[in-house]
Amino acid sequence: MSKKINDLFGSMRMVLPEQRAAILDHESKRGLQEKPYVDEDDFGEMCFRIYDSTQYDYAIDVKWFQPMKGNLGTLESSWGVVKEIDANKRRFKLISDWSSEWIKIENLISVTK
């Protein structure tokens, strides 16, 4: 208790609302990254592999960008077989043994066999 009495300003840790908002914003962006650039040729090849997965029923590994806050987000990955392509909404359905997900085509990072 005597430490707090001797150090009056050190014990009064006041934070302004603007500072609190800046701290919370910084904490929410920790661990997020910007969307990586994908070359047009690589994008075309990825779309071809997705289409082949629907036609020949083989599993692929997909890595995509999951936006969280503006242009910042995380990279997600999964494997499975593409069972459905929704051309109107520009997405496809990846089905694995334990889950199924709709993935937007514009968020693709890589697709491998």
C-alpha positions in Angstrom: 0.0 0.0 0.0 2.8 2.4 0.7 4.1 2.1 -2.8 0.9 3.5 -4.2 0.9 6.5 -1.8 4.5 7.3 -2.8 3.8 7.0 -6.5 0.6 8.9 -6.9 0.7 9.4 -10.7 1.8 5.8 -11.4 -1.1 4.4 -9.5 -3.8 6.5 -11.3 -3.7 4.8 -14.7 -6.3 6.8 -16.5 -7.0 6.2 -20.1 -8.8 8.6 -22.4 -11.6 7.3 -24.5 -9.6 8.0 -27.7 -6.7 6.1 -26.3 -8.9 3.2 -25.4 -10.4 3.1 -28.9 -6.9 3.2 -30.4 -5.7 0.4 -28.2 -8.7 -1.8 -29.0 -8.4 -1.2 -32.7 -4.7 -2.1 -32.5 -5.5 -5.3 -30.6 -8.2 -6.3 -33.1 -5.8 -6.0 -36.0 -3.0 -8.1 -34.4 -2.5 -11.3 -36.4 -4.3 -10.0 -39.4 -2.6 -9.5 -42.8 -3.4 -8.0 -46.1 -4.7 -10.1 -49.0 -1.8 -11.5 -51.0 -1.6 -10.7 -54.7 -2.5 -13.6 -57.1 -1.3 -13.5 -60.7 -3.9 -13.8 -63.5 -2.3 -17.0 -64.9 -2.2 -18.6 -61.5 -5.9 -17.6 -61.0 -6.9 -19.2 -64.3 -5.0 -22.4 -63.3 -6.8 -22.5 -59.9 -10.2 -22.2 -61.6 -9.3 -25.0 -64.0 -8.3 -27.3 -61.0 -11.6 -26.4 -59.3 -13.6 -27.3 -62.4 -11.6 -30.6 -62.8 -12.4 -31.5 -59.2 -16.1 -31.4 -60.0 -15.7 -33.4 -63.2 -13.3 -36.1 -62.1 -14.2 -36.2 -58.4 -10.7 -35.8 -56.9 -9.7 -33.9 -53.7 -7.8 -30.6 -53.8 -6.1 -28.4 -51.2 -7.5 -24.9 -51.2 -6.0 -21.8 -49.5 -8.1 -18.7 -49.4 -8.2 -15.3 -47.8 -10.9 -14.7 -45.1 -11.6 -10.9 -44.8 -12.1 -9.8 -41.2 -11.7 -6.0 -41.1 -11.6 -4.1 -44.3 -8.8 -5.4 -46.5 -7.2 -7.2 -43.5 -8.0 -10.9 -42.7 -6.6 -14.3 -42.2 -5.5 -17.2 -44.5 -7.6 -20.3 -44.2 -7.0 -23.7 -45.8 -8.9 -26.9 -46.3 -9.0 -29.9 -48.5 -11.9 -31.7 -50.1 -13.9 -32.3 -53.3 -15.7 -29.5 -55.1 -19.4 -30.6 -55.5 -21.1 -27.4 -56.6 -20.1 -24.2 -58.4 -22.4 -21.2 -58.1 -21.5 -18.9 -61.0 -24.0 -16.2 -60.1 -22.5 -15.6 -56.7 -19.0 -16.5 -57.8 -18.4 -19.2 -55.2 -17.9 -23.0 -54.9 -18.7 -25.6 -52.3 -15.8 -27.6 -50.9 -16.9 -30.8 -49.1 -14.5 -32.8 -47.0 -15.1 -35.7 -44.5 -16.1 -33.4 -41.7 -17.3 -30.1 -43.1 -18.5 -28.3 -46.2 -17.8 -24.6 -47.0 -18.8 -22.1 -49.6 -15.6 -20.3 -50.7 -15.7 -17.1 -52.8 -13.6 -17.3 -56.0 -12.1 -13.9 -55.6 -10.6 -14.8 -52.2 -8.6 -17.8 -53.6 -4.8 -17.8 -52.9 -3.8 -21.3 -54.1 -5.3 -24.6 -55.2 -3.2 -27.8 -55.4 -3.9 -31.5 -56.0 
